Amino acid sequence: GSRGWTVRSLLATQIVADNQEMTDLFFNKFGMQKKTRVIHHGVKTDIFSPRVVDKKAFRVEMGLPADAILVACVAHLVPVKGHPTLIVAAADLEGVHFMFAGRASDKKYARQLTTQINNLRLEERVHLLGMIDNVPEFLAQMDIVILPTWNKWRMEGCPVALLEAMACGKACIATDIPGAREIIEDGVSGLLVPPENHQAISKAIKHLIDNQSIREKLGSSARKRVMNHFTVEQEVAAHERLYTELLKN
């Protein structure tokens, strides 16, 4: 929204946005919408795919009960990702373990999360794992994946971490904000909940824990949605079409 950003946008021949709402919100002046095109991100569906793993062995290795329910949040530790809301929700879900995978990009924020976890006495159930080397293998061990992004400062663009989890056939929950709601069809390929609402998050997680068949159905639909709309091949092809058009003009 700065003056420099506006000038660059006006001078650009073509603008690529991550989702439709970005087009409506950011490029709705000076005729910029006419030269803005939405190209979603894509994932490698051969790498991020459903796989059979020994879940009990992983849990035992982590020092957890062999039948523990694992809920993952794959996101760098930065305020917009909404980890504090998920931590409060974790306090409502006794026995469920939460795995936070992501770089501590904001050290102060990471310390605040640790303090919050300690104050709520959740040290044994909320695990800050840092960076994960093999994300597909990690996701295969999870029962539910959630992206609890806040809506205080900005939206998501096209959250790749969410697409990766969906491609792995996981039942996913995300907050109902721009970007995420363009990926998940609520109740079909995942669940959407109001942002910054820990009661809604805990309710959605409990619903999926109590209904394995719904988890499996959402996971299967999530995989199909990615295959139909969010593959890396589709992303590359869309950019190729754009560049070809620009070269012809």
N, C-alpha and C positions, 0 to 999 in steps of 0.2 A: 503493500500500500504506500510505499514511499514515493517521492517524486521521481527518483531514479528508476524505480521499478515500473512506474507508469510510463516513463519515456521509453524504456526498453520494450515494453509491451506494445506501445504504439508504433515503434519502429520495426518490430518483428514482422516478417512476412507471414509466418504461421506460428501459432501457439499450441502447445500440447498440454492438456490438463489430465490429471490422474483420475478424476471422476467428474460426473456431470454437475454436481453441486459447486465444484470449484469454478466451472464455467459461469454458472449463474451468479455466484457471489463475487468473484474476483474480476471477471472480464465482461461486466454488464454495462460498460460505459464506452463512449466514443466509437461505437461500432466494432469493438474488439471481439464480441461474441461470434461475428461472422467468420473470423479467421482462427477461431479456437476449435480444436478437435480433441475429443477424449480418446486416449489410448491407455487402457488398463495395463498394469504390470502382469507378468506371467511367471509361472514357475516350471521347473523341470519335472514333469510328472513321471518320468522314469526313475528319478532319484527319490522324489517325494511321492511315495506310493504306499498302500497298505502292505504290511508285512507281518509274518507270524514270528513272535519272539517268546522267550521264556520270561514271562512277567514275574513269576515267583522268585527266580534267581536274582533278578535286578533288585527287587525289594529287599531280599535278604542281604544282598551286598551293600545296600544303603542303610542297613540296620533297621528296616521297617517290617511290620507284620507282612507275612507272605500274601495276605489277601487285602492289603491296604488299597484304598481308592486314592489315585493320584490325579490331581488337577494341576495342569501346567499353565504358566504364563511365560511366553517367550517374547521378551522385549527388553531393550536396554533400560537400565535404571535411571530414568529421567522423569521429572514430575508429570508430564502430560500423559504418561501411560497409566496412571491411576492405581498404582500398587497399594496405596494406603486403604482405598475402599475395599479392595480384595482381601487385605489383611483383616479388616473389621469383619467382613463376611466369613472369613475362616474361623473366627471365634464362635460363630453360630453353628458350625458344622463339626461337631465332636467326632474325632477319629479319622477325619479326612486330612490327607497330606497335600500341601501346596508346594509346588516346585517352581521357583522363580529362576529362569535361565536368561542371562543377559549381562552385558558388561556394565560395571558401575561407572557409567559415563559422568554422572554428577555425584561426586564424592560426598558432598554435604547431604544430598537427598538419600544416598545409600545409608549414611549413618542414621538419618531420621527413621528410615525403615527398620533398621536394626533395633533402635530404641523403642519403636512402636511394637515390634514383635516381642521384645523383652517385657514391656509394660503389660501386654496382654497375656503374657506367659504362654506364648505359642512357639517357643524355641524348638520344641520337639516335633512340631507339625508344619511350620513354615520354613522352607529351606532356600536360602540364597545360594545358588549354585555357581554363579559367575557365568563365563562363556562356556558353551557346550561345543565340543569339537564335531560330534556326529549328530546333527539335529534330527535327521530322519530316524536314526536308531533311538534317540531320546523320545521322540514323539510316539514311536511304536509302543513304548512302555506306558504311555499315559492313557487314562480313561476319558478325561475331558480336557479341553483346551479353552482358555478364556483370554480375551483381550479387553481389559476394563478401562479403556482410554477415557480420560476426562474430556469435558467439552469447555473447559474454562478459558483456554487460550487459543486453541486451534483444532481443526479437524484432523482426521487421518487422510492421507492421500489415497493410496491403494495398498493397505497393509499386507506386505508380502508374508510376514510371519503367520497371519491368519490364513492366507491362501495355502501356505505350505502345510499347515495342520489339516486343512480341509482336503488337500490332495492326498494326505495320508489316511483319509477316511475317518477322521476323528470328529466326534460330536463337539461342536464349537459354540461358545457363547461370546458375544461382543456387545459393547454398548451401542445404543441406537444413535449414531452420529454419522455425519457425512463420511464417505469412504467405506466404512464398515457395512453400512446398510445397503450399499450398492453391490456388495459381495454376497452377503447372507440374505436369503429369502426367509424371513422369520417364520419358524415353525415347519419349514420345508428342508432347508439346507443348513440349519443352525437356529440359534435363539438370539434375539435381540432384547436387551434390557435397558432401562433408563440409565443414563450416565450418572456417576457419583451417588448411586443408590445401593448401599450394601445389602439391604433387605431383599431387593429384587435379585441381586446376584446370588445370594445364598439360597433363595427360593428356586431359582433356575438350576443351580447346581444340584440341590436336593432332588428336584424333579428328575434330572437325568440319572442321578445315582439310584433312585428307586425304580427306574424303568430302563432296564438294559435293552429291551427291544427298541425303545425310542432312541437310545444312544446309537444303536446299530443302524437304524433307519436314517437318522440324521447324518451319520458318518458316510453312509453309502450315497446319499443325495448330495452331500458336500463334495465328494470325489467327482461325481458326475457333473456338478456345476463347474468345477474347475476345468475338467476336461473339455467342456463345451464352450467356455468363455475366457479362461484365464491361463492358458498355456504359454510358455515362452515362445513357442513357434508362432502363436497368434500375435503376440506383442511385436515380434520382429517383423512379421509380414505387414502389420499396420504401419510401422515406421518406414518400411520399404515403399509402400504405396504412397506415403506422404512425400518422401524424398523424390520419388519418380515424378509426382505431380509438380513439385517445385522446380525440378530440372526442366520439365517441359515448358513451364512458364518463364 
